Amino acid sequence: MVIEISGEIKKIIEVAKSVADVERVYIFGSHAYGTPNSESDVDLCIITKDSINNKRDFLKKVRKLMAPTVKVPVDLLIYSNDEFFKRSQIKSTLEYKIAREGIKIYG
């Protein structure tokens, strides 16, 4: 399953890069921490160089483009570099945990 997920993640990153100027991608959650089960989705945090004006449209476009080839459930978070940095400094946020425990898989 790890090899299959790895290929799926590469497809997702390529799709995201085709839509925005992606600087970094982190995987977090059960797949990053080695505890996935058959119900687990892939949690990815996509960090772009510049702010995305309409995140909902960005995510909708990425999901539409990846739908024909990506067969695993995916949960995507999207932040600009500045936005992620600011939120990652606050201990009570998910971004704080991603910055410290997530695994950088691109960038």
Sine and cosine of phi, psi and omega as CSV:
sin_phi,cos_phi,sin_psi,cos_psi,sin_omega,cos_omega
0.00,0.00,-0.53,0.85,-0.02,-1.00
-0.88,0.47,-0.69,0.72,0.00,-1.00
-0.90,0.44,-0.68,0.73,0.02,-1.00
-0.87,0.49,-0.72,0.69,0.01,-1.00
-0.89,0.46,-0.66,0.75,-0.01,-1.00
-0.85,0.53,-0.69,0.72,0.04,-1.00
-0.90,0.43,-0.63,0.78,0.02,-1.00
-0.90,0.43,-0.67,0.74,0.00,-1.00
-0.89,0.46,-0.67,0.74,0.04,-1.00
-0.86,0.51,-0.66,0.75,0.02,-1.00
-0.89,0.46,-0.69,0.73,-0.02,-1.00
-0.89,0.46,-0.70,0.71,0.01,-1.00
-0.88,0.48,-0.70,0.72,0.01,-1.00
-0.88,0.47,-0.66,0.75,0.04,-1.00
-0.89,0.45,-0.73,0.68,0.00,-1.00
-0.87,0.50,-0.65,0.76,0.02,-1.00
-0.91,0.42,-0.48,0.88,0.01,-1.00
-0.97,0.25,-0.29,0.96,-0.05,-1.00
-0.98,-0.21,-0.51,0.86,-0.07,-1.00
-0.53,-0.85,0.20,-0.98,0.04,-1.00
-0.99,0.11,1.00,0.06,-0.08,-1.00
-0.98,0.19,0.80,-0.60,0.05,-1.00
-1.00,-0.07,-0.71,0.71,-0.06,-1.00
-0.55,-0.84,0.41,-0.91,0.13,-0.99
-0.69,-0.72,0.75,-0.67,0.08,-1.00
-0.91,-0.41,0.62,-0.78,0.21,-0.98
-0.98,-0.21,0.66,-0.75,0.02,-1.00
-0.61,-0.79,0.07,-1.00,-0.02,-1.00
1.00,0.09,-0.32,-0.95,-0.17,-0.98
-0.87,0.50,-0.60,0.80,0.00,-1.00
-0.93,0.37,-0.56,0.83,0.03,-1.00
-0.96,0.29,-0.56,0.83,-0.11,-0.99
-0.99,-0.10,0.09,1.00,0.08,-1.00
0.97,0.24,0.41,0.91,-0.04,-1.00
-0.81,-0.59,0.55,0.84,-0.02,-1.00
-0.96,0.30,0.42,-0.91,0.15,-0.99
-0.78,-0.62,-0.07,-1.00,-0.08,-1.00
-0.90,0.43,-0.31,0.95,-0.01,-1.00
-0.99,-0.11,-0.08,1.00,-0.11,-0.99
-0.95,0.31,0.64,-0.77,0.17,-0.99
-0.99,-0.13,0.12,-0.99,0.05,-1.00
-0.99,-0.17,0.86,-0.51,-0.02,-1.00
-0.99,-0.15,0.88,-0.47,0.00,-1.00
-0.82,-0.58,0.65,-0.76,0.09,-1.00
-0.92,-0.40,0.90,-0.44,-0.03,-1.00
-0.98,-0.21,0.82,-0.57,-0.01,-1.00
-0.91,-0.41,0.84,-0.54,-0.05,-1.00
-0.97,-0.23,0.37,-0.93,0.00,-1.00
-0.89,0.46,-0.73,0.68,-0.05,-1.00
-0.91,-0.42,0.25,-0.97,0.02,-1.00
-0.92,0.39,0.62,-0.79,0.09,-1.00
-1.00,-0.07,0.85,-0.53,-0.05,-1.00
-0.89,0.46,-0.71,0.70,-0.03,-1.00
-0.81,-0.58,1.00,-0.07,-0.06,-1.00
-0.89,0.45,-0.59,0.81,-0.01,-1.00
-0.88,0.48,-0.70,0.71,0.03,-1.00
-0.91,0.42,-0.65,0.76,0.04,-1.00
-0.86,0.51,-0.77,0.64,-0.03,-1.00
-0.90,0.44,-0.62,0.78,0.02,-1.00
-0.89,0.46,-0.68,0.73,0.00,-1.00
-0.91,0.41,-0.70,0.71,0.02,-1.00
-0.88,0.48,-0.73,0.69,0.00,-1.00
-0.88,0.48,-0.65,0.76,0.01,-1.00
-0.90,0.43,-0.68,0.73,-0.02,-1.00
-0.94,0.34,-0.53,0.85,-0.04,-1.00
-1.00,0.03,-0.26,0.97,-0.07,-1.00
-0.81,0.58,-0.67,0.74,-0.04,-1.00
-0.92,0.39,-0.42,0.91,-0.11,-0.99
-0.88,-0.47,-0.43,0.90,-0.05,-1.00
-1.00,-0.05,0.87,-0.50,-0.12,-0.99
-0.95,-0.32,0.07,1.00,0.04,-1.00
-0.98,-0.22,0.51,-0.86,0.08,-1.00
-0.92,0.38,0.70,-0.72,-0.09,-1.00
-0.76,-0.65,0.69,-0.72,0.13,-0.99
-0.92,-0.40,0.87,-0.49,-0.07,-1.00
-0.93,-0.36,0.71,-0.71,0.18,-0.98
-0.89,-0.45,0.61,-0.79,-0.02,-1.00
-0.76,-0.65,0.75,-0.66,0.01,-1.00
-0.61,-0.79,0.48,-0.88,0.23,-0.97
-0.97,0.24,0.30,-0.96,0.01,-1.00
-0.84,0.54,-0.73,0.69,-0.01,-1.00
-0.90,0.45,-0.70,0.71,-0.01,-1.00
-0.88,0.48,-0.71,0.71,0.00,-1.00
-0.90,0.43,-0.70,0.72,-0.01,-1.00
-0.85,0.53,-0.75,0.66,-0.01,-1.00
-0.86,0.50,-0.73,0.68,-0.04,-1.00
-0.94,0.34,-0.49,0.87,-0.03,-1.00
-0.96,0.29,-0.15,0.99,0.05,-1.00
-1.00,0.04,-0.16,0.99,-0.04,-1.00
-0.99,-0.16,0.91,-0.42,-0.14,-0.99
-0.85,0.52,-0.45,0.89,-0.08,-1.00
-1.00,0.07,0.09,1.00,-0.08,-1.00
-0.98,-0.19,0.40,-0.92,0.11,-0.99
-0.89,0.45,-0.58,0.82,0.00,-1.00
-0.88,0.47,-0.58,0.81,0.07,-1.00
-0.86,0.50,-0.73,0.69,-0.01,-1.00
-0.91,0.40,-0.68,0.73,0.01,-1.00
-0.87,0.49,-0.70,0.72,-0.03,-1.00
-0.89,0.46,-0.52,0.85,-0.07,-1.00
-0.99,-0.15,-0.51,0.86,-0.09,-1.00
-0.89,-0.46,-0.26,0.97,0.03,-1.00
-0.95,0.32,0.29,-0.96,-0.01,-1.00
-0.93,-0.36,0.85,-0.52,0.03,-1.00
-0.96,0.29,0.85,-0.53,-0.04,-1.00
-0.91,-0.41,-0.08,1.00,0.07,-1.00
-0.45,-0.89,0.63,-0.78,0.11,-0.99
0.99,-0.11,0.00,0.00,0.00,0.00
